[in-house]
Amino acid sequence: MTENVVSFEEKRLERLDGTIFGSTAEESKIAPIGSQIEFAKRELETVQAYIDLAYAGTITVTMNDCGEPPPPQQPFAHLGSILSNYEQVLFDRIAELEYEQEMLSSPTDDGGY
């Protein structure tokens, strides 16, 4: 079981040698982009779940002064709108990162135009 234990120093040295993120300059550029894409996709999933809650959710407000409560959907509609805007930003960012990753991954074509 102890053969699987790796020290922090060994991992740090591997990173410095380029063995974790790749050995070429292109691989070193592509790996962080892939990580950013994965993070943005997880963030997008979370935002979409919150959007579903915002538009489907209802709240009950009981006023201390026995006055008229606000319409139940009004606060969630505003939150849903903000989250929808953020969702679009994430879609755009993922598309940009995937395009950048594609450009770095594809071999350059010197014989064109």
PAVEX-85831 format. One record per atom (N, C-alpha, C, O): residue in one letter; atom name; x, y, z. Coordinates in nm, 3 decimals. Example, Ala and Ser with C-alpha at 12.3 -4.5 7.8 and 13.67 -1.06 7.14 Angstrom:
REM PAVEX-85831
 mivex tordren      xx      yy      zz
     a       N   1.319  -0.569   0.780
     a      CA   1.230  -0.450   0.780
     a       C   1.320  -0.330   0.780
     a       O   1.424  -0.332   0.846
     s       N   1.285  -0.225   0.708
     s      CA   1.367  -0.106   0.714
     s       C   1.290   0.003   0.787
     s       O   1.341   0.114   0.804
//
This chain:
REM PAVEX-85831
 mivex tordren      xx      yy      zz
     m       N   0.081  -0.119   0.000
     m      CA   0.000   0.000   0.000
     m       C   0.086   0.126   0.000
     m       O   0.046   0.229  -0.055
     t       N   0.203   0.119   0.061
     t      CA   0.288   0.237   0.068
     t       C   0.351   0.273  -0.066
     t       O   0.401   0.384  -0.082
     e       N   0.349   0.181  -0.163
     e      CA   0.407   0.213  -0.294
     e       C   0.323   0.317  -0.368
     e       O   0.372   0.377  -0.464
     n       N   0.198   0.340  -0.327
     n      CA   0.112   0.439  -0.392
     n       C   0.128   0.578  -0.332
     n       O   0.071   0.674  -0.384
     v       N   0.205   0.591  -0.226
     v      CA   0.222   0.720  -0.160
     v       C   0.329   0.800  -0.234
     v       O   0.439   0.751  -0.257
     v       N   0.295   0.922  -0.270
     v      CA   0.387   1.009  -0.340
     v       C   0.398   1.137  -0.259
     v       O   0.297   1.193  -0.215
     s       N   0.517   1.183  -0.238
     s      CA   0.536   1.303  -0.157
     s       C   0.495   1.427  -0.235
     s       O   0.489   1.428  -0.358
     f       N   0.466   1.531  -0.161
     f      CA   0.432   1.659  -0.220
     f       C   0.548   1.709  -0.306
     f       O   0.526   1.764  -0.414
     e       N   0.669   1.691  -0.258
     e      CA   0.787   1.737  -0.331
     e       C   0.799   1.668  -0.466
     e       O   0.833   1.731  -0.566
     e       N   0.771   1.538  -0.471
     e      CA   0.777   1.466  -0.598
     e       C   0.674   1.521  -0.696
     e       O   0.704   1.538  -0.814
     k       N   0.554   1.549  -0.648
     k      CA   0.449   1.604  -0.735
     k       C   0.489   1.743  -0.786
     k       O   0.465   1.776  -0.902
     r       N   0.550   1.822  -0.699
     r      CA   0.593   1.956  -0.739
     r       C   0.700   1.945  -0.847
     r       O   0.697   2.020  -0.945
     l       N   0.792   1.855  -0.831
     l      CA   0.897   1.837  -0.930
     l       C   0.841   1.786  -1.062
     l       O   0.889   1.825  -1.169
     e       N   0.740   1.698  -1.055
     e      CA   0.676   1.651  -1.179
     e       C   0.614   1.768  -1.254
     e       O   0.625   1.776  -1.376
     r       N   0.550   1.858  -1.182
     r      CA   0.489   1.974  -1.246
     r       C   0.595   2.061  -1.310
     r       O   0.575   2.112  -1.421
     l       N   0.706   2.078  -1.242
     l      CA   0.813   2.160  -1.297
     l       C   0.874   2.097  -1.422
     l       O   0.915   2.167  -1.514
     d       N   0.879   1.965  -1.424
     d      CA   0.934   1.894  -1.540
     d       C   0.836   1.893  -1.657
     d       O   0.877   1.862  -1.769
     g       N   0.712   1.925  -1.634
     g      CA   0.613   1.925  -1.740
     g       C   0.545   1.792  -1.762
     g       O   0.472   1.777  -1.860
     t       N   0.565   1.694  -1.673
     t      CA   0.507   1.563  -1.696
     t       C   0.359   1.558  -1.663
     t       O   0.289   1.469  -1.713
     i       N   0.309   1.650  -1.581
     i      CA   0.166   1.646  -1.548
     i       C   0.083   1.712  -1.658
     i       O  -0.017   1.656  -1.701
     f       N   0.125   1.829  -1.704
     f      CA   0.048   1.902  -1.803
     f       C   0.092   1.876  -1.945
     f       O   0.036   1.932  -2.039
     g       N   0.190   1.793  -1.963
     g      CA   0.237   1.763  -2.096
     g       C   0.381   1.806  -2.113
     g       O   0.433   1.888  -2.038
     s       N   0.443   1.749  -2.214
     s      CA   0.584   1.777  -2.233
     s       C   0.610   1.883  -2.339
     s       O   0.717   1.944  -2.340
     t       N   0.515   1.906  -2.426
     t      CA   0.535   2.008  -2.529
     t       C   0.466   2.137  -2.489
     t       O   0.382   2.140  -2.399
     a       N   0.504   2.243  -2.556
     a      CA   0.443   2.374  -2.527
     a       C   0.294   2.373  -2.558
     a       O   0.215   2.433  -2.485
     e       N   0.255   2.304  -2.666
     e      CA   0.114   2.297  -2.703
     e       C   0.032   2.224  -2.597
     e       O  -0.076   2.268  -2.560
     e       N   0.087   2.111  -2.548
     e      CA   0.017   2.035  -2.445
     e       C   0.006   2.116  -2.317
     e       O  -0.093   2.106  -2.245
     s       N   0.107   2.195  -2.288
     s      CA   0.105   2.279  -2.168
     s       C   0.001   2.389  -2.179
     s       O  -0.051   2.436  -2.078
     k       N  -0.031   2.431  -2.301
     k      CA  -0.135   2.532  -2.321
     k       C  -0.274   2.470  -2.324
     k       O  -0.371   2.531  -2.278
     i       N  -0.285   2.349  -2.379
     i      CA  -0.415   2.285  -2.395
     i       C  -0.471   2.235  -2.262
     i       O  -0.592   2.246  -2.239
     a       N  -0.388   2.182  -2.175
     a      CA  -0.436   2.124  -2.049
     a       C  -0.511   2.225  -1.962
     a       O  -0.619   2.192  -1.913
     p       N  -0.459   2.347  -1.940
     p      CA  -0.536   2.442  -1.859
     p       C  -0.668   2.483  -1.925
     p       O  -0.766   2.511  -1.855
     i       N  -0.671   2.488  -2.057
     i      CA  -0.795   2.523  -2.126
     i       C  -0.899   2.414  -2.101
     i       O  -1.016   2.445  -2.077
     g       N  -0.858   2.288  -2.107
     g      CA  -0.950   2.179  -2.078
     g       C  -1.004   2.187  -1.937
     g       O  -1.122   2.160  -1.913
     s       N  -0.919   2.225  -1.845
     s      CA  -0.961   2.241  -1.706
     s       C  -1.063   2.354  -1.692
     s       O  -1.162   2.341  -1.621
     q       N  -1.038   2.464  -1.762
     q      CA  -1.132   2.577  -1.759
     q       C  -1.267   2.538  -1.820
     q       O  -1.372   2.580  -1.771
     i       N  -1.263   2.458  -1.925
     i      CA  -1.388   2.413  -1.989
     i       C  -1.467   2.327  -1.890
     i       O  -1.588   2.346  -1.874
     e       N  -1.400   2.234  -1.825
     e      CA  -1.469   2.148  -1.728
     e       C  -1.529   2.229  -1.614
     e       O  -1.641   2.203  -1.572
     f       N  -1.454   2.327  -1.564
     f      CA  -1.506   2.411  -1.457
     f       C  -1.629   2.488  -1.504
     f       O  -1.729   2.495  -1.433
     a       N  -1.622   2.546  -1.623
     a      CA  -1.734   2.624  -1.676
     a       C  -1.857   2.536  -1.699
     a       O  -1.970   2.581  -1.677
     k       N  -1.836   2.412  -1.742
     k      CA  -1.950   2.321  -1.762
     k       C  -2.016   2.284  -1.630
     k       O  -2.139   2.276  -1.622
     r       N  -1.936   2.263  -1.525
     r      CA  -1.993   2.234  -1.392
     r       C  -2.068   2.355  -1.339
     r       O  -2.175   2.342  -1.279
     e       N  -2.012   2.472  -1.361
     e      CA  -2.078   2.597  -1.319
     e       C  -2.209   2.614  -1.395
     e       O  -2.309   2.658  -1.338
     l       N  -2.208   2.581  -1.523
     l      CA  -2.329   2.590  -1.605
     l       C  -2.438   2.497  -1.553
     l       O  -2.554   2.537  -1.546
     e       N  -2.402   2.376  -1.517
     e      CA  -2.499   2.282  -1.460
     e       C  -2.562   2.339  -1.333
     e       O  -2.683   2.328  -1.312
     t       N  -2.480   2.397  -1.248
     t      CA  -2.530   2.456  -1.124
     t       C  -2.624   2.572  -1.153
     t       O  -2.731   2.582  -1.094
     v       N  -2.584   2.659  -1.244
     v      CA  -2.666   2.775  -1.279
     v       C  -2.800   2.729  -1.337
     v       O  -2.905   2.785  -1.304
     q       N  -2.796   2.629  -1.424
     q      CA  -2.921   2.580  -1.483
     q       C  -3.014   2.520  -1.377
     q       O  -3.136   2.535  -1.386
     a       N  -2.958   2.453  -1.278
     a      CA  -3.041   2.400  -1.170
     a       C  -3.104   2.515  -1.090
     a       O  -3.221   2.507  -1.051
     y       N  -3.028   2.620  -1.067
     y      CA  -3.083   2.736  -0.995
     y       C  -3.189   2.808  -1.077
     y       O  -3.286   2.860  -1.022
     i       N  -3.170   2.813  -1.209
     i      CA  -3.271   2.874  -1.295
     i       C  -3.402   2.797  -1.285
     i       O  -3.510   2.856  -1.273
     d       N  -3.393   2.665  -1.289
     d      CA  -3.513   2.583  -1.275
     d       C  -3.583   2.612  -1.143
     d       O  -3.705   2.623  -1.139
     l       N  -3.506   2.623  -1.037
     l      CA  -3.565   2.654  -0.907
     l       C  -3.626   2.794  -0.904
     l       O  -3.732   2.814  -0.846
     a       N  -3.558   2.888  -0.966
     a      CA  -3.605   3.026  -0.962
     a       C  -3.739   3.042  -1.033
     a       O  -3.828   3.112  -0.986
     y       N  -3.753   2.975  -1.148
     y      CA  -3.878   2.990  -1.224
     y       C  -3.988   2.897  -1.175
     y       O  -4.106   2.928  -1.192
     a       N  -3.953   2.785  -1.115
     a      CA  -4.055   2.691  -1.069
     a       C  -4.087   2.711  -0.921
     a       O  -4.192   2.666  -0.873
     g       N  -3.999   2.777  -0.850
     g      CA  -4.017   2.791  -0.706
     g       C  -4.121   2.894  -0.668
     g       O  -4.150   2.987  -0.743
     t       N  -4.176   2.875  -0.552
     t      CA  -4.268   2.974  -0.496
     t       C  -4.226   3.002  -0.354
     t       O  -4.165   2.918  -0.288
     i       N  -4.258   3.119  -0.308
     i      CA  -4.228   3.154  -0.170
     i       C  -4.357   3.200  -0.102
     i       O  -4.450   3.247  -0.167
     t       N  -4.358   3.185   0.024
     t      CA  -4.470   3.232   0.103
     t       C  -4.418   3.340   0.196
     t       O  -4.324   3.319   0.272
     v       N  -4.480   3.454   0.189
     v      CA  -4.438   3.567   0.273
     v       C  -4.550   3.599   0.370
     v       O  -4.665   3.617   0.330
     t       N  -4.516   3.605   0.495
     t      CA  -4.611   3.647   0.597
     t       C  -4.562   3.779   0.653
     t       O  -4.452   3.788   0.709
     m       N  -4.641   3.880   0.638
     m      CA  -4.602   4.013   0.681
     m       C  -4.623   4.029   0.832
     m       O  -4.724   3.983   0.885
     n       N  -4.530   4.093   0.898
     n      CA  -4.542   4.119   1.042
     n       C  -4.656   4.215   1.072
     n       O  -4.720   4.203   1.177
     d       N  -4.681   4.309   0.984
     d      CA  -4.785   4.410   1.009
     d       C  -4.920   4.372   0.950
     d       O  -5.009   4.456   0.941
     c       N  -4.935   4.249   0.909
     c      CA  -5.059   4.197   0.850
     c       C  -5.095   4.267   0.720
     c       O  -5.211   4.265   0.678
     g       N  -4.997   4.328   0.656
     g      CA  -5.021   4.396   0.529
     g       C  -5.024   4.296   0.414
     g       O  -5.012   4.175   0.433
     e       N  -5.039   4.350   0.297
     e      CA  -5.047   4.269   0.175
     e       C  -4.906   4.223   0.134
     e       O  -4.818   4.307   0.118
     p       N  -4.883   4.091   0.116
     p      CA  -4.751   4.043   0.074
     p       C  -4.727   4.075  -0.073
     p       O  -4.822   4.095  -0.149
     p       N  -4.601   4.080  -0.115
     p      CA  -4.571   4.104  -0.257
     p       C  -4.612   3.983  -0.340
     p       O  -4.630   3.874  -0.286
     p       N  -4.627   4.002  -0.470
     p      CA  -4.659   3.887  -0.556
     p       C  -4.552   3.778  -0.540
     p       O  -4.433   3.809  -0.537
     p       N  -4.592   3.652  -0.532
     p      CA  -4.497   3.546  -0.499
     p       C  -4.388   3.522  -0.604
     p       O  -4.278   3.481  -0.568
     q       N  -4.416   3.545  -0.731
     q      CA  -4.317   3.515  -0.834
     q       C  -4.221   3.629  -0.863
     q       O  -4.118   3.608  -0.927
     q       N  -4.251   3.749  -0.818
     q      CA  -4.170   3.865  -0.852
     q       C  -4.023   3.853  -0.811
     q       O  -3.937   3.877  -0.895
     p       N  -3.989   3.816  -0.688
     p      CA  -3.847   3.806  -0.653
     p       C  -3.774   3.698  -0.731
     p       O  -3.658   3.717  -0.770
     f       N  -3.839   3.585  -0.756
     f      CA  -3.774   3.477  -0.828
     f       C  -3.758   3.507  -0.976
     f       O  -3.662   3.462  -1.038
     a       N  -3.850   3.583  -1.034
     a      CA  -3.839   3.617  -1.175
     a       C  -3.714   3.702  -1.199
     a       O  -3.644   3.682  -1.298
     h       N  -3.687   3.796  -1.110
     h      CA  -3.567   3.879  -1.124
     h       C  -3.441   3.794  -1.109
     h       O  -3.346   3.809  -1.186
     l       N  -3.440   3.706  -1.012
     l      CA  -3.326   3.617  -0.992
     l       C  -3.307   3.525  -1.113
     l       O  -3.194   3.502  -1.157
     g       N  -3.416   3.474  -1.166
     g      CA  -3.408   3.389  -1.285
     g       C  -3.351   3.464  -1.404
     g       O  -3.275   3.407  -1.483
     s       N  -3.387   3.589  -1.418
     s      CA  -3.335   3.671  -1.527
     s       C  -3.183   3.691  -1.514
     s       O  -3.110   3.680  -1.612
     i       N  -3.137   3.718  -1.394
     i      CA  -2.994   3.735  -1.370
     i       C  -2.919   3.605  -1.399
     i       O  -2.814   3.606  -1.463
     l       N  -2.974   3.494  -1.351
     l      CA  -2.911   3.365  -1.375
     l       C  -2.910   3.329  -1.523
     l       O  -2.815   3.268  -1.571
     s       N  -3.015   3.365  -1.595
     s      CA  -3.020   3.338  -1.738
     s       C  -2.911   3.415  -1.812
     s       O  -2.851   3.364  -1.906
     n       N  -2.887   3.538  -1.770
     n      CA  -2.778   3.617  -1.830
     n       C  -2.643   3.551  -1.803
     n       O  -2.558   3.544  -1.891
     y       N  -2.624   3.503  -1.681
     y      CA  -2.499   3.436  -1.646
     y       C  -2.485   3.306  -1.724
     y       O  -2.375   3.268  -1.764
     e       N  -2.596   3.237  -1.744
     e      CA  -2.595   3.115  -1.824
     e       C  -2.544   3.143  -1.965
     e       O  -2.464   3.067  -2.018
     q       N  -2.589   3.253  -2.024
     q      CA  -2.544   3.289  -2.159
     q       C  -2.395   3.322  -2.160
     q       O  -2.324   3.285  -2.253
     v       N  -2.348   3.389  -2.056
     v      CA  -2.205   3.419  -2.045
     v       C  -2.125   3.289  -2.040
     v       O  -2.020   3.277  -2.104
     l       N  -2.173   3.192  -1.964
     l      CA  -2.103   3.063  -1.955
     l       C  -2.103   2.990  -2.088
     l       O  -2.001   2.933  -2.127
     f       N  -2.217   2.990  -2.158
     f      CA  -2.222   2.927  -2.292
     f       C  -2.118   2.990  -2.384
     f       O  -2.045   2.920  -2.454
     d       N  -2.112   3.123  -2.383
     d      CA  -2.017   3.193  -2.470
     d       C  -1.874   3.161  -2.431
     d       O  -1.789   3.140  -2.519
     r       N  -1.845   3.157  -2.302
     r      CA  -1.710   3.128  -2.255
     r       C  -1.667   2.986  -2.293
     r       O  -1.554   2.964  -2.337
     i       N  -1.757   2.891  -2.276
     i      CA  -1.726   2.752  -2.313
     i       C  -1.697   2.743  -2.462
     i       O  -1.603   2.674  -2.503
     a       N  -1.777   2.811  -2.543
     a      CA  -1.755   2.809  -2.688
     a       C  -1.619   2.870  -2.724
     a       O  -1.548   2.817  -2.809
     e       N  -1.583   2.981  -2.659
     e      CA  -1.452   3.043  -2.684
     e       C  -1.339   2.948  -2.646
     e       O  -1.243   2.932  -2.721
     l       N  -1.350   2.887  -2.529
     l      CA  -1.245   2.796  -2.483
     l       C  -1.234   2.673  -2.573
     l       O  -1.123   2.629  -2.604
     e       N  -1.347   2.618  -2.615
     e      CA  -1.343   2.502  -2.705
     e       C  -1.282   2.539  -2.839
     e       O  -1.209   2.459  -2.898
     y       N  -1.310   2.659  -2.887
     y      CA  -1.250   2.704  -3.013
     y       C  -1.099   2.719  -2.995
     y       O  -1.021   2.676  -3.080
     e       N  -1.058   2.781  -2.885
     e      CA  -0.915   2.798  -2.858
     e       C  -0.846   2.662  -2.846
     e       O  -0.735   2.643  -2.897
     q       N  -0.911   2.568  -2.778
     q      CA  -0.855   2.434  -2.763
     q       C  -0.843   2.366  -2.899
     q       O  -0.743   2.300  -2.927
     e       N  -0.943   2.382  -2.982
     e      CA  -0.941   2.324  -3.117
     e       C  -0.827   2.383  -3.200
     e       O  -0.759   2.310  -3.271
     m       N  -0.807   2.513  -3.191
     m      CA  -0.701   2.578  -3.267
     m       C  -0.563   2.530  -3.221
     m       O  -0.473   2.512  -3.303
     l       N  -0.547   2.508  -3.092
     l      CA  -0.419   2.460  -3.041
     l       C  -0.398   2.312  -3.071
     l       O  -0.284   2.268  -3.089
     s       N  -0.507   2.236  -3.077
     s      CA  -0.497   2.092  -3.101
     s       C  -0.474   2.057  -3.247
     s       O  -0.404   1.961  -3.278
     s       N  -0.531   2.136  -3.337
     s      CA  -0.521   2.103  -3.478
     s       C  -0.385   2.146  -3.533
     s       O  -0.331   2.249  -3.495
     p       N  -0.332   2.064  -3.621
     p      CA  -0.204   2.102  -3.682
     p       C  -0.223   2.222  -3.773
     p       O  -0.327   2.239  -3.836
     t       N  -0.122   2.305  -3.779
     t      CA  -0.131   2.424  -3.864
     t       C  -0.119   2.384  -4.009
     t       O  -0.041   2.295  -4.043
     d       N  -0.195   2.449  -4.092
     d      CA  -0.195   2.421  -4.235
     d       C  -0.116   2.530  -4.305
     d       O  -0.164   2.641  -4.324
     d       N   0.005   2.497  -4.344
     d      CA   0.092   2.595  -4.409
     d       C   0.068   2.605  -4.559
     d       O   0.113   2.701  -4.622
     g       N  -0.001   2.508  -4.617
     g      CA  -0.017   2.506  -4.762
     g       C  -0.143   2.574  -4.811
     g       O  -0.178   2.560  -4.928
     g       N  -0.210   2.648  -4.726
     g      CA  -0.339   2.707  -4.766
     g       C  -0.321   2.845  -4.824
     g       O  -0.208   2.886  -4.851
     y       N  -0.419   2.912  -4.844
     y      CA  -0.445   3.048  -4.890
     y       C  -0.322   3.126  -4.911
     y       O  -0.329   3.242  -4.950
//
